[in-house]
C-alpha cells in the first residue's frame, strides 16, 4: 500500500513501488525538517510555477537524474535549465507508468515562474490524480473550490484527497470540506497552511469540522506518514 509523507507546506512524497515527489519546496521552506540532499524520488510532479511549488525541482532533477512531470510550459522552462528527462502534460491528459498512472486535472489559481527577477508565463495551474499500487490519490495543488471537482470524484474515484486549507491563496477549511463532498472522499490530508502568518489556520478547528461532517481528517506532522 502507498504511504503519504508530508514534507511541510505543499511538498508531498507518495511512497510505494516508486517514490513520487510532488512540489519539492525544501531548501527555502521554513516548515521543512529534511535536508535537500536527503530527499528521494523516482519521479517529480510539479503543479504550477510559483516558487513554493516548483521549488527545488531543477536542483533535484539534475543531481539525481529524476524525470519531471509538469504542464507543457513548465517543461519548456526546465529544458532551458538543462533538464532532459521531462514529461510534458496538459490539463485532462493521462500518462501510464509502471506503478499505475497520473492524470493532470484543473486547478483554479495562477501560475508563473520567477526566473532571477524575470516573471515568466508558466501555463495553467494544475492538480494531479495519481494511481499508485492500486490506490488513487487526488493532489489538488493550490486551488480555489470549483464545481468540476465533482467530475474528478465521479470519473476518477480518489480514495483520499490532499487539499490546501490555508485560505488567502487557496481554499479554506469550510471549502475543503465541501470539496471532499464533491470528490466523494472521506479522507482528507490538509496542506498549505501555517507555513507563514498569512496562511495561519486553527488546524484543530479543521479537524473538528471535518469530523462533524462525517469526514476523516488526517493531520500529519512535518515528515509524518500515513499508509493508505
N, C-alpha and C positions, 0 to 999 in steps of 0.2 A: 504494500500500500504506500502511496506517496506521502511524504511528510512536508509540511509547510513551515518554513522558518522565516521569522521577521527580523530583518537586519536593521530596523529603525526607519522612521519616516515612511517612504513608499517602496523601499527595497525589500524584495521577497526572493527567497530561494524555494523552489519546489524540488524536493529530493526524492528520486525514485530510481528506476532503471537508468535514468540520466539525470544530471543535475542542471536544472534550469535556473537562470538568474534574471530577474525582472527589475528593470530600472536601477542599475547598480550605482547608487549615490552613496559613496562610502567615505572617501577621504575628507570631504568638507561637511559631512553630515554630523551635526553636533550630537545626534542621538546614537550614532554607531558605536558599537563596542567590539569591533573586529578590525584588524589591520587589513589594508587593501590587498596586500600580498597573501593574505590567508583566505581570501575568498576563492571558492572553487566553482567551476561551471563547465558544462559541456555545450551550453547554448545560452546566449544573451538575448533577451527580448526588451525592446525599448518602446514605451507607449507614446512618448512625444519628446520634443526637443528642449524643454525647459531644463535648466542646469541641475535641478534636484531630481531629475529623472534620467536624462541621458548620462549625467554624472561622469563616472569613470569608465565608460564604455570603451573609448579609444585605447586607454592605457591597458585595460584588462584584455581586450581582444588581441592587441598586438603582443603583449607579453606571453599570453597563454595560447595564442592561435585559436581563439574561440570564435565560432561563427556567430553572426548577429542578425536577428530578425527585426526589421523595422519598416515603417512606411517608406515608399519609394524615394521621397525627397531626402529623408534622413540617411538612407543608404547611399545616395549620391554624395552627401556631405562626408560620410565615413570613408567612401572611396578616395575622396580628395585628401583625407587624413592618412592615407596609406593602408587602409584595411582592404583585404582582397576576398576574404571569406564572408560574404554578406548574402542575405536572403531578403530581397525586396518583396514587400507585400502591399496590399491596399485594402481599404475597407470592404468587408464581405468576402475576402479571399480566404482560402483554407489550404493548408500545406500538411502533407503526411510526413511523419518522421518514424524512426524505428521504435519510439516509445509510445506513439499514438498520433495526435495531430494538434495543430494550432490554427485557430481561426481569428482573424482580425475583425473586430467589431467597432461600431462607432463610440465616440465619447463626445460630450458637449463641453468644450473647453477651448483653449487656444494653444498654439504651438509655434515656437521659434527657437533658434539657436543663437546664443551669444558667443560669437567667434572672435575672441580677443577684442571686444568692444563693438564689433560689427554685428548687427542683428540680421539673421538670415531666415528666409522662409523655410519652414520645416514640414510643409504639408498639413494634413488634418491630424488632430489628436486621435488616439485610438485606445481601445481596450483589447484584451485577449481572452479568448476561451481556450483553455488548454486541456486536452485529454491525455492523461499520462497513466499508464499501467491500469487502465480501465476506469479511472475516476476523472470527472470533469470539473474544472475549477474556472470560475469567472473572475478575472482580474480586471477591475473596471478602469484602472488608471485614474487620472484626475478627470472628474466629470461632475456636471450637474445631474440631477434627476431628469430622466427623459422617458417618455411613454414607450418607446420601442424596446426598452428593457424587457417588456412583456414578450416580445418576439424571441429575444435571446432565451428566455425561460422556456417558451413553448417548443422552440426548434432544437435547442442545444442541451436543455435539461441539466444545468450545472448541479453538482452535489453540494457546492459551497460557493459563497461569494466573498471576495476580498474587496472591500469598499472604502473609499475615503470618507471621513466623517468630520473633518476639521473646520468645515464652513469657510467663509470668506473667499476661498478659491474653488471650493468644491461643495458637495452635499454636506448637510449637517446630520445630526442624529435622526431626527424625525424623517428626513428624506431618505436616508439609508434604510430605515425600517420599511418605508413604503417601497423602495427599490427591491428589497428582499421579497415583498409580496408579489410584485410584478414578475420577478425572476422565479418565483415559486421555490425558493430555497428556505431552509430552516436555520442554516448555519451561516454566521457572518463573522469574518475577521476584519476588524476596523484597522485602518491605516491612515497616514497623512494627518496626524493630529499631535499636538503638544510638542512638536519639534521647535517651534518658535511661539512667542506670545500671541502672534496674530492668528494662530490656529489652535488656541487653547480650548480644550474640551474637558468637561467633567465625565470621565470615562465610566465612573460608577453609575452616573445617571444614564449613560448609554446602555449599560448592562441591564439596569432595572427596566428601562423602557422596552428593550428587546424581549426580556422575559415576560413582561406584561402583554406583549403582542404575540406570544407563542413562539418566539424565536430563540435560538441557542447562540448567545454571543460568545465568541472565542477570543478572549482578551489575552494577547501574548505580551510577555516582557520582551525587551530587545534581546535577540538571539534565542528567544523562546521558540518551541516547536510544537506542532500539532499533527498527529498522524490521522489521515483521513480514512 
